[in-house]
Amino acid sequence: MVRAENKEGEEPKLTRKKEAETEAFLSPAEKSGENPLKDPMAIIGIVGIVGVPALILLVGVTSGYIGQ
Protein backbone atom coordinates (compact mmCIF):
# COMPACT_ATOMS: atom_id res chain seq x y z
CA MET A 1 0.00 0.00 0.00
CA VAL A 2 1.24 3.48 -0.85
CA ARG A 3 0.19 6.47 1.20
CA ALA A 4 1.00 10.11 0.59
CA GLU A 5 0.73 12.35 3.60
CA ASN A 6 1.54 15.93 4.35
CA LYS A 7 3.00 16.75 7.75
CA GLU A 8 0.97 19.17 9.76
CA GLY A 9 1.99 22.79 9.34
CA GLU A 10 4.06 22.15 6.21
CA GLU A 11 3.06 23.42 2.84
CA PRO A 12 3.19 20.95 -0.07
CA LYS A 13 6.49 21.11 -1.92
CA LEU A 14 5.06 21.16 -5.43
CA THR A 15 1.85 22.82 -6.52
CA ARG A 16 0.68 23.66 -10.01
CA LYS A 17 0.22 27.36 -9.31
CA LYS A 18 3.73 27.82 -7.95
CA GLU A 19 5.19 25.62 -10.67
CA ALA A 20 3.56 27.68 -13.43
CA GLU A 21 4.78 30.95 -11.95
CA THR A 22 8.39 29.85 -11.60
CA GLU A 23 8.97 27.67 -14.68
CA ALA A 24 7.21 29.54 -17.48
CA PHE A 25 8.78 32.61 -19.03
CA LEU A 26 6.20 35.05 -20.28
CA SER A 27 6.97 38.20 -22.18
CA PRO A 28 5.22 41.41 -21.13
CA ALA A 29 2.90 41.09 -24.15
CA GLU A 30 1.92 37.54 -23.16
CA LYS A 31 1.26 38.60 -19.58
CA SER A 32 -1.07 41.37 -20.75
CA GLY A 33 -2.96 38.93 -23.01
CA GLU A 34 -2.00 40.56 -26.29
CA ASN A 35 -2.43 38.68 -29.57
CA PRO A 36 0.70 36.51 -30.08
CA LEU A 37 0.54 36.89 -33.87
CA LYS A 38 1.48 40.57 -33.57
CA ASP A 39 5.00 39.38 -32.77
CA PRO A 40 7.16 39.32 -35.93
CA MET A 41 9.07 36.25 -34.73
CA ALA A 42 5.80 34.29 -34.54
CA ILE A 43 4.99 35.18 -38.13
CA ILE A 44 8.51 34.25 -39.25
CA GLY A 45 8.21 30.92 -37.45
CA ILE A 46 4.86 30.09 -39.05
CA VAL A 47 6.12 31.02 -42.51
CA GLY A 48 9.26 28.95 -41.95
CA ILE A 49 7.36 25.87 -40.80
CA VAL A 50 4.63 26.03 -43.45
CA GLY A 51 6.00 28.08 -46.32
CA VAL A 52 9.48 26.70 -46.85
CA PRO A 53 8.42 23.03 -47.22
CA ALA A 54 5.55 24.11 -49.49
CA LEU A 55 8.01 26.05 -51.65
CA ILE A 56 10.37 23.05 -51.86
CA LEU A 57 7.44 20.82 -52.83
CA LEU A 58 6.27 23.31 -55.44
CA VAL A 59 9.73 23.50 -57.02
CA GLY A 60 10.01 19.72 -57.03
CA VAL A 61 6.63 19.24 -58.69
CA THR A 62 7.17 21.92 -61.34
CA SER A 63 10.65 20.66 -62.22
CA GLY A 64 9.47 17.05 -62.56
CA TYR A 65 11.40 15.50 -59.67
CA ILE A 66 8.12 14.72 -57.85
CA GLY A 67 5.25 13.17 -59.75
CA GLN A 68 4.74 10.63 -62.47
N, C-alpha and C positions, 0 to 999 in steps of 0.2 A: 504494500500500500504506500502511496506517495501522498504526502500532506504538505501544503505550502501554508506557512503561518507568518504573520507579521508580529514582531514583538511590540508590546504595548509602548506607546509613546514615540515609536520610531516611524518615520515617514517611509513609504515604499521607495526603493532605490531607483526604479525605472517606471516612469509614467509616460503616456503618449503625449500629453501636453508639454511636459518639460523636454521630452525628446525632440519634438517638432521645433520648439523654440531654439534649441541649442545646435541641432544638426543641419537644419536647412538654411541656406543663404538666400535671402531675398533682397532684390534691389529695391531702392526707394519706390520705383514705379510699380513693382509687384506688390509691395506692402500697401500702396494706396489703391490697388485694384484697377489700375489702368490697363487698357487693352495691350496684350503682349505683342500683337502684330504691328504696333507702332515702332517697335525696336528694329532698326535696320539689320542687326545681326540675325534676328529671327527670319526676316524675309530672305536674307542671303542663305541661311541654312535650308529653308524650304526649297528655294530655287536649286540649290546644290543637290539636295536629295532627290528631287523630282525631275528637274529640268536637265541636268547633265546626263543621266542615263537615257532619258527620252531623246536627247540630241544624238547620243551615240547610236541608239537604235535606229533613228531616222536616217542617219548617214549610212549605216550598214544596210538598211533596206533599199535605199535609193542607189547605192553603188553595186548592189547585187550580191553582197556577201551573205545576206540573210534572205532566205526565201526559197523559191523553187530551185 
